[in-house]
Amino acid sequence: MSVAAQEQGGKWRIAVLGRELEADGDRLAAALDAPAEQEIELIFYDADQLPRAILDLLAARLERGGLLKIVAYHVLLARSLMRLSLPVRHVAPQPVRAAAVRCRALALCGSAESLDKILHLVGHLPLADVAVFVVQHVDENQQNLLDQLLKTRTNYLVVMPQQLMPVKPGTIHVAPPGYHMKVAHGLVYLTRDRKVQYSRPSIDLLLESMAYEYGEAALAVVLCGYGCDGVDGCAALRAAGASVLVEDGAECGDARVMPDAVHVAGHADHVLALAPLTSVVAATVAGPDAAPEGKLLNLFLDALAQQYGHDFRHYQRASLQRRIQLLMGQCGHAGFDQFQRALLSDAALFERLEAELPVGVTSFFRHPAQLRQLREDVLPYLASFPLIKLWSAGCSSGEEAYSLAIMLEELGLLERSHLFATDMNPYLLDQAKSGLFPAGSLALNRSQYQASGGRGGFDDYLSPGRRFLEIVPRLCQKVLFHRHSLTGDGSFNEFQLIVCRNVLIYFDVELQRQVLQRFARSLHVDGFLVLGPQDGLNLVALEQGFVPHPGGNYVYRRAEGHHA
């Protein structure tokens, strides 16, 4: 990080740049050590999370009565500081809102190894008033069945046009073998002129004509192939304000020359693998008013899975749609297609979407009646094991894991327990690892601790005299926090107790079954599974070989004789 401090009108203004905040911490500490009456405005421009050491510096200044105002430009940092009741103001950067442009023409271009890609893209095009042009390098002396193949994949009208045929929206125009195809004044022009870049039909000639005819309302896709045909045409399109998408050459094997040539020449807006490419093309054709729903949302989730390796395809769709639309609005994207292009080329924006998806509602000793049963029935039974392994799955910001640690300590079991806590959200995990929680929740925490059968006082597990609720170090050291996806990562141990509450409610039934199967494989034959009261999974749990434990409260055991 970079720390710059200057005095303005008797007030110190400290600007912190960069996301890596471990370095230059001494300079920040010195600045915050100014006299209490010295007003300090601390501005974080890039950081999305603060390490524990910096949070301690902020708290120390406030505890001395020091004047401090914090400004956070990143919404995730602002939320985490507000959670701890720190004096923070969020400044949302004003997004540059590009005008929405409706696509009027799409060109799909390729040579060797491109046939399957063209069929795939056409098969996923939503019906729209868009003129589609297809140019593929083929031997002009052989029969070309591309138009017939396309008719089996789409509800668009597919034609191999004749000279001066009017261009029709909602129609796919396939360049005939041995003819250059161009478009002008709403008509298709076919010529037998000499080959361009050793090719007829020529990709360059079509794209150059589209640049004049459609300007910024055109979209070109360059797929696998040999040679440099298409480079000049893509340059013309970019100069006219149109968009060019190029397939990632890594998918093309030896036939990567054509897409790589466009990319190296600097004429590609985005270089994408086939799944992201399909999603962006479909959203662009659907238009700027299209919502992230239905088939467009399915394609987008396929794209995320291929691009980033995170699979959200079995999350509740309504929740996904709301959060995508919220982030689209915050970022100022005029349409779903613009949002996709930004997110598929910016890992930081994807991390923000990923952080927005979990709900993250939790508290210490939440659902106290359920935890009382664990305290009075389940944990005493597990005391017979020489080593007790517990898994808090989907631990959010850590309150559940620390609640389990407190119960284990009060039963004298903590020292021979291994308590794992996992979540897919790195921001929530950082909060959990810090052991810091909002002081405003203290009354609720005390009440739920007592209702769960607590044997002492909740405050016994807090470091005294702090601005935050700070879990005592001995408990923090006993909880092992790790990033783990219930939907994508496998089993990693055998546990006597698995607690996963109010997480599976956000998955569809298929994914719920998969996760419960994973729990069954991870659970000791004499172990227990605890689900959330709101999950509504009793029937699904029974299907997967779990039976309710006496006493209810959504505590389950493996059915006798059932093998995961």
C-alpha positions in Angstrom: 0.0 0.0 0.0 1.0 3.7 -0.3 0.3 6.1 2.5 0.3 9.8 1.8 -0.4 12.4 4.6 -0.9 16.1 4.4 -2.3 18.8 6.6 -5.2 20.9 5.4 -6.8 23.5 7.5 -5.6 22.0 10.8 -6.8 18.5 9.8 -4.6 15.6 8.8 -5.8 13.9 5.6 -4.3 10.5 5.1 -4.8 8.7 1.8 -4.2 5.0 1.6 -3.8 3.5 -1.9 -3.6 -0.2 -2.9 -5.3 -3.4 -1.7 -2.2 -5.0 -0.1 -2.2 -3.3 3.3 0.5 -5.2 5.2 3.3 -3.1 3.9 3.9 0.5 5.1 1.9 -0.2 8.2 4.5 1.6 10.4 3.8 4.9 8.6 0.1 4.5 9.1 0.6 3.6 12.7 2.7 6.8 13.2 0.0 8.9 11.6 -2.7 7.5 13.7 -0.6 8.1 16.9 -1.2 11.9 16.5 -2.6 13.7 19.6 -6.2 12.9 20.3 -7.3 16.5 19.6 -5.8 16.3 16.1 -8.6 15.6 13.7 -7.7 12.8 11.2 -9.5 11.9 8.0 -8.4 8.5 6.8 -9.3 7.6 3.2 -9.1 4.1 1.8 -9.3 4.3 -2.0 -8.8 0.6 -3.0 -8.9 -1.7 0.0 -11.8 -4.1 0.3 -10.8 -5.5 3.7 -8.5 -4.4 6.5 -6.1 -6.7 8.3 -6.5 -7.1 12.1 -3.5 -5.0 12.8 -5.0 -1.9 11.1 -8.4 -2.5 12.8 -6.5 -2.5 16.1 -4.9 0.8 15.3 -8.2 2.4 14.5 -9.8 1.1 17.6 -6.8 2.2 19.8 -7.2 5.8 18.5 -10.9 5.9 19.1 -10.5 4.3 22.6 -8.1 7.2 23.5 -10.8 9.6 22.5 -9.0 10.6 19.3 -10.8 12.3 16.5 -11.1 10.1 13.5 -13.2 10.0 10.3 -12.9 7.1 7.9 -13.8 7.3 4.2 -14.1 4.0 2.2 -14.5 3.9 -1.5 -15.0 0.1 -1.7 -18.5 -0.9 -0.7 -17.2 -4.2 0.9 -14.8 -2.3 3.2 -17.5 0.2 4.1 -19.8 -2.6 5.1 -17.2 -4.4 7.2 -16.3 -1.2 9.1 -20.0 -0.3 9.6 -20.4 -3.8 11.0 -17.9 -2.9 13.8 -19.6 0.5 14.3 -16.5 2.4 13.2 -17.1 6.0 12.0 -17.0 5.3 8.3 -18.6 7.0 5.3 -18.9 5.2 2.0 -18.2 7.2 -1.1 -19.5 5.3 -4.1 -17.5 6.2 -7.3 -19.8 7.5 -9.9 -20.0 5.0 -12.6 -19.5 6.0 -16.2 -22.8 5.0 -17.8 -22.2 4.1 -21.4 -25.2 4.6 -23.7 -27.0 1.4 -24.5 -26.5 0.3 -28.1 -28.9 -2.2 -29.6 -27.2 -4.8 -31.7 -28.5 -4.9 -35.3 -26.1 -7.2 -37.0 -23.9 -10.2 -35.9 -21.1 -11.8 -37.9 -19.9 -15.3 -37.0 -16.5 -15.9 -38.7 -14.2 -19.0 -38.9 -12.2 -21.4 -40.8 -10.8 -24.8 -39.8 -12.2 -26.2 -36.5 -14.9 -23.6 -36.4 -18.0 -25.6 -37.6 -19.0 -27.0 -34.2 -18.4 -23.5 -32.6 -20.7 -21.8 -35.2 -23.4 -24.5 -34.6 -23.1 -24.0 -30.9 -23.4 -20.2 -31.0 -26.3 -20.3 -33.3 -28.1 -22.9 -31.2 -28.0 -20.5 -28.2 -29.0 -17.3 -30.0 -32.3 -15.8 -28.6 -34.7 -14.8 -31.3 -34.3 -11.1 -32.0 -34.5 -8.6 -34.8 -30.9 -9.0 -35.6 -29.4 -9.8 -39.0 -26.9 -12.7 -38.7 -24.1 -13.3 -41.2 -22.0 -16.4 -41.3 -18.7 -16.7 -43.2 -16.7 -19.9 -43.0 -13.7 -20.8 -45.2 -14.7 -24.0 -47.1 -13.6 -25.7 -50.3 -15.7 -24.0 -53.0 -15.7 -27.2 -55.1 -17.4 -29.2 -52.4 -21.1 -29.1 -51.4 -21.6 -26.8 -48.4 -24.4 -28.0 -46.1 -23.8 -25.4 -43.4 -27.2 -23.8 -44.1 -28.9 -27.1 -43.7 -27.1 -27.9 -40.5 -28.0 -24.5 -39.0 -31.7 -25.0 -39.7 -31.6 -28.0 -37.3 -30.2 -25.8 -34.5 -32.3 -22.6 -34.6 -35.7 -21.1 -35.1 -34.1 -18.3 -37.1 -34.8 -18.3 -40.9 -31.6 -19.6 -42.5 -30.8 -18.6 -46.1 -27.9 -18.9 -48.5 -28.6 -15.5 -50.2 -28.6 -14.5 -53.8 -27.3 -11.3 -55.3 -29.2 -8.2 -54.2 -31.4 -10.1 -51.7 -32.7 -7.7 -49.0 -31.1 -8.2 -45.6 -33.8 -9.5 -43.2 -33.7 -9.1 -39.4 -34.2 -12.4 -37.7 -32.5 -14.2 -40.5 -29.1 -16.0 -40.7 -27.3 -15.3 -44.0 -24.7 -17.9 -44.9 -22.0 -16.9 -47.4 -22.2 -19.2 -50.4 -19.0 -21.2 -51.3 -16.8 -19.3 -53.8 -18.5 -15.9 -53.3 -17.6 -12.9 -51.3 -20.5 -11.6 -49.3 -20.9 -7.9 -48.5 -23.8 -5.9 -47.2 -24.7 -2.3 -48.3 -27.9 -0.2 -48.3 -29.9 -3.1 -46.8 -28.9 -5.5 -49.6 -26.6 -8.5 -49.9 -23.9 -8.3 -52.6 -22.2 -11.5 -53.9 -19.1 -11.3 -56.1 -16.6 -13.7 -57.6 -13.8 -11.2 -57.3 -10.3 -12.5 -56.6 -9.5 -14.2 -53.3 -8.6 -12.0 -50.3 -6.1 -13.5 -47.8 -6.3 -16.6 -49.9 -10.0 -16.9 -49.1 -13.3 -16.6 -50.9 -15.7 -15.9 -49.1 -13.6 -13.2 -47.3 -14.1 -12.4 -43.7 -12.4 -9.0 -44.2 -14.8 -7.9 -46.9 -17.9 -8.8 -45.0 -16.7 -7.1 -41.8 -15.6 -3.9 -43.6 -19.0 -3.6 -45.3 -20.7 -4.2 -41.9 -18.6 -1.4 -40.4 -20.1 1.1 -43.0 -23.6 -0.4 -42.8 -24.1 -0.8 -39.1 -21.4 1.1 -37.3 -21.5 0.6 -33.5 -24.6 -1.6 -33.8 -22.5 -4.5 -35.2 -20.9 -7.4 -33.4 -18.3 -9.7 -34.9 -17.1 -13.0 -33.5 -13.8 -14.5 -34.8 -13.5 -18.3 -34.2 -10.8 -20.9 -34.9 -9.0 -20.9 -38.2 -5.8 -20.5 -40.2 -4.5 -17.3 -41.8 -5.0 -13.6 -41.2 -8.4 -13.1 -42.8 -10.5 -10.9 -40.5 -7.7 -8.7 -39.1 -8.4 -5.8 -41.4 -12.2 -6.2 -41.1 -12.0 -6.2 -37.3 -9.9 -3.0 -37.4 -12.6 -1.4 -39.5 -15.3 -2.5 -37.1 -13.4 -1.2 -34.1 -12.8 2.2 -35.8 -16.6 2.4 -36.4 -17.3 1.8 -32.7 -18.5 -1.8 -33.2 -17.5 -4.7 -30.9 -15.2 -7.7 -31.7 -15.1 -10.9 -29.7 -12.4 -13.5 -30.3 -12.3 -17.1 -29.2 -9.5 -18.0 -26.9 -6.9 -19.6 -29.2 -6.1 -22.2 -26.5 -9.4 -23.9 -27.5 -8.4 -24.2 -31.2 -5.3 -26.3 -31.1 -3.3 -25.7 -34.3 -6.1 -23.7 -35.8 -5.5 -20.8 -33.4 -3.8 -18.6 -36.0 -6.8 -16.5 -37.0 -8.1 -15.6 -33.6 -4.6 -15.0 -32.3 -3.9 -12.7 -35.3 -6.8 -10.5 -34.4 -5.9 -10.4 -30.8 -2.2 -9.6 -31.4 -3.2 -6.8 -33.8 -5.1 -5.2 -30.9 -8.5 -5.4 -32.6 -10.3 -7.6 -30.0 -12.5 -6.2 -27.3 -12.5 -9.5 -25.4 -10.8 -12.9 -25.8 -13.1 -15.5 -24.3 -13.5 -19.3 -24.1 -16.5 -20.7 -25.8 -18.9 -20.7 -22.8 -18.3 -17.0 -21.9 -18.3 -16.2 -25.6 -21.7 -17.8 -26.0 -23.1 -16.0 -23.0 -22.0 -12.5 -24.1 -23.2 -13.0 -27.7 -26.6 -14.2 -26.5 -27.0 -11.3 -24.1 -25.9 -8.8 -26.8 -28.4 -10.2 -29.3 -31.1 -10.1 -26.7 -30.6 -6.4 -26.3 -29.9 -4.0 -23.5 -33.3 -4.4 -21.9 -32.9 -8.2 -21.4 -32.9 -9.3 -17.8 -30.6 -11.9 -16.2 -33.1 -14.6 -16.2 -34.1 -17.8 -18.0 -31.7 -19.1 -20.7 -29.6 -15.9 -20.5 -28.9 -16.5 -16.8 -28.1 -20.2 -17.5 -25.5 -19.3 -20.1 -24.0 -16.7 -17.8 -23.6 -19.2 -14.9 -22.0 -21.6 -17.4 -19.6 -18.8 -18.3 -18.7 -18.1 -14.7 -18.1 -21.8 -14.1 -15.7 -22.0 -17.0 -14.0 -18.6 -16.5 -13.5 -18.7 -12.8 -14.2 -22.3 -11.7 -17.1 -21.3 -9.3 -20.4 -23.0 -9.9 -23.5 -21.1 -9.0 -25.8 -23.0 -11.4 -27.8 -24.7 -8.6 -28.3 -21.6 -6.4 -31.8 -20.2 -6.0 -32.4 -18.2 -9.2 -34.5 -15.4 -7.6 -31.7 -14.6 -5.2 -29.1 -14.7 -7.9 -31.1 -12.4 -10.2 -31.6 -9.8 -7.4 -28.0 -9.6 -6.6 -26.8 -9.5 -10.2 -29.2 -6.7 -10.9 -28.1 -4.8 -7.8 -24.5 -5.0 -8.8 -25.3 -4.0 -12.4 -27.0 -0.9 -11.1 -24.1 0.0 -8.7 -21.6 -0.4 -11.5 -23.6 1.6 -14.0 -23.9 -1.0 -16.7 -26.7 -0.3 -19.2 -27.4 -3.9 -20.0 -26.7 -7.5 -19.0 -24.3 -7.8 -21.9 -22.2 -4.9 -20.7 -22.1 -6.3 -17.2 -21.0 -9.7 -18.5 -18.2 -8.2 -20.6 -16.9 -6.3 -17.5 -17.2 -9.2 -15.1 -15.7 -11.8 -17.4 -12.6 -9.6 -17.9 -12.2 -8.3 -14.4 -11.5 -10.8 -11.6 -12.0 -8.1 -9.0 -15.5 -7.5 -10.1 -16.2 -11.2 -10.0 -14.9 -11.3 -6.4 -17.3 -8.6 -5.6 -20.2 -10.6 -7.1 -19.0 -13.7 -5.2 -19.0 -11.7 -2.0 -22.5 -10.4 -2.6 -24.1 -13.8 -3.1 -24.1 -15.3 0.5 -26.6 -13.8 2.8 -24.4 -13.9 5.8 -27.1 -13.6 8.5 -25.8 -15.1 11.7 -25.2 -14.5 15.5 -23.7 -16.1 18.5 -25.7 -19.1 19.8 -28.4 -18.7 17.1 -31.3 -21.1 17.5 -30.4 -21.6 21.2 -32.8 -24.6 21.7 -30.9 -26.5 19.1 -27.6 -25.7 20.7 -28.9 -26.7 24.1 -29.6 -30.1 22.7 -26.0 -30.3 21.4 -24.7 -29.2 24.8 -26.9 -31.6 26.9 -27.1 -34.6 24.6 -24.8 -34.7 21.6 -21.5 -33.4 22.9 -21.6 -35.5 26.1 -22.0 -38.6 23.8 -19.0 -37.4 21.7 -16.9 -37.2 24.8 -16.3 -40.9 24.5 -14.1 -40.2 21.4 -10.4 -39.6 22.1 -10.3 -36.9 19.4 -13.5 -35.0 18.4 -13.6 -33.5 15.0 -16.2 -30.9 14.2 -17.1 -29.0 11.0 -19.0 -25.7 10.9 -19.9 -25.8 7.2 -20.9 -22.4 5.7 -19.6 -20.6 8.8 -20.2 -17.1 7.5 -18.4 -14.6 9.8 -17.6 -17.1 12.5 -20.2 -16.7 15.2 -21.4 -20.3 15.0 -17.9 -21.7 15.1 -17.0 -19.7 18.2 -20.3 -20.7 19.8 -19.3 -24.3 19.4 -15.8 -23.6 20.8 -17.4 -22.0 23.9 -19.6 -25.1 24.5 -16.7 -27.4 24.0 -14.7 -25.5 26.6 -17.5 -25.5 29.1 -17.8 -29.3 28.8 -14.0 -29.7 29.1 -13.7 -31.0 25.5 -12.0 -28.2 23.7 -8.4 -29.3 24.1 -9.1 -32.7 22.5 -11.2 -31.2 19.7 -10.4 -30.1 16.2 -12.9 -27.5 15.1 -12.9 -26.7 11.4 -14.9 -23.8 10.0 -15.3 -23.2 6.3 -17.0 -20.8 3.9 -16.6 -19.9 0.2 -16.6 -16.2 0.9 -13.1 -14.9 1.6 -14.4 -11.6 3.0 -16.5 -13.3 5.6 -13.6 -15.6 6.5 -11.4 -12.7 7.1 -13.9 -11.2 9.4 -14.2 -14.6 11.2 -10.4 -15.0 11.6 -10.2 -11.5 13.1 -12.3 -12.6 16.1 -13.9 -9.1 16.1 -17.6 -8.6 16.3 -20.0 -5.6 16.7 -20.5 -4.4 20.3 -24.1 -3.6 19.5 -25.0 -7.3 19.4 -23.8 -7.9 23.0 -27.3 -8.0 24.6 -28.6 -10.5 22.0 -25.4 -12.6 22.4 -25.8 -12.7 26.2 -29.5 -13.7 25.9 -28.9 -16.5 23.4 -25.9 -17.8 25.3 -28.0 -18.2 28.5 -30.9 -19.7 26.5 -28.5 -22.3 25.0 -27.6 -23.5 28.5 -24.5 -21.4 29.1 -22.8 -22.2 32.4 -21.1 -18.9 33.0 -21.4 -15.5 31.3 -20.9 -14.7 27.6 -18.5 -11.9 28.6 -16.1 -14.4 30.0 -15.1 -15.2 26.4 -14.4 -11.6 25.4 -11.3 -9.5 25.9 -12.2 -6.7 28.3 -12.2 -3.0 27.6 -12.3 -3.1 23.8 -14.4 -1.1 21.4 -15.4 -4.3 19.6 -16.4 -7.6 21.0 -13.1 -9.5 20.8 -13.1 -13.3 21.2 -10.3 -14.3 23.7 -7.2 -15.6 21.9 -7.4 -19.1 23.4 -10.7 -19.7 21.5 -9.4 -18.1 18.3 -6.5 -20.4 18.3 -8.7 -23.5 18.5 -10.9 -22.7 15.4 -9.3 -23.5 12.0 -10.9 -21.4 9.3 -10.5 -22.5 5.7 -12.0 -21.5 2.3 -14.1 -24.4 1.0 -17.0 -24.6 -1.4 -19.8 -27.0 -0.5 -20.8 -27.1 -4.1 -17.4 -27.6 -5.7 -14.9 -29.0 -3.2 -14.9 -32.5 -1.9 -14.8 -34.1 1.5 -11.6 -33.4 3.5 -11.9 -35.3 6.8 -14.2 -37.6 8.8 -16.2 -35.7 11.5 -18.1 -36.7 14.6 -20.3 -33.5 14.2 -21.2 -31.5 11.1 -23.2 -28.3 11.6 -24.6 -26.6 8.5 -27.4 -24.3 9.3 -29.4 -21.9 7.0 -27.1 -22.5 4.0 -28.7 -25.2 2.0 -31.9 -23.2 1.8 -30.2 -21.1 -1.0 -29.6 -24.2 -3.1 -32.0 -26.1 -5.4 -33.0 -29.6 -4.5 -30.4 -31.3 -6.8 -27.6 -29.4 -5.1 -29.0 -30.0 -1.7 -28.9 -33.8 -2.4 -25.3 -33.5 -3.5 -24.2 -31.6 -0.4 -26.0 -34.0 1.9 -24.3 -36.9 0.1 -21.0 -35.2 0.8 -21.9 -34.8 4.4 -22.8 -38.5 4.6 -19.3 -39.4 3.2 -17.7 -37.0 5.7 -19.6 -38.2 8.8 -18.4 -40.8 11.2 -20.7 -43.8 11.5 -21.6 -42.6 15.1 -21.6 -38.9 14.2 -24.3 -36.2 14.1 -25.5 -33.8 11.4 -27.2 -30.5 12.4 -29.2 -28.6 9.9 -31.0 -25.2 10.1 -34.6 -24.9 11.2 -35.3 -22.8 8.1 -33.6 -25.2 5.6 -36.8 -27.3 5.2 -34.7 -30.4 4.4 -36.2 -33.1 6.5 -37.5 -35.2 3.5 -34.3 -34.7 1.5 -32.2 -35.7 4.5 -34.3 -38.8 4.9 -33.8 -39.6 1.2 -30.0 -39.4 1.7 -30.0 -41.9 4.6 -30.2 -39.6 7.6 -32.7 -40.2 10.5 -33.9 -37.6 13.0 -32.2 -37.9 16.4 -34.6 -38.1 19.4 -35.4 -34.7 20.6 -35.9 -33.1 17.2 -34.3 -29.8 16.6 -33.1 -30.9 13.1 -30.3 -33.1 14.5 -29.7 -36.2 12.4 -27.7 -39.4 12.4 -26.8 -41.8 9.7 -29.4 -44.5 9.3 -28.2 -47.9 10.5 -26.8 -49.9 7.6 -26.8 -47.0 5.2 -23.6 -46.5 3.2 -22.8 -43.1 1.6 
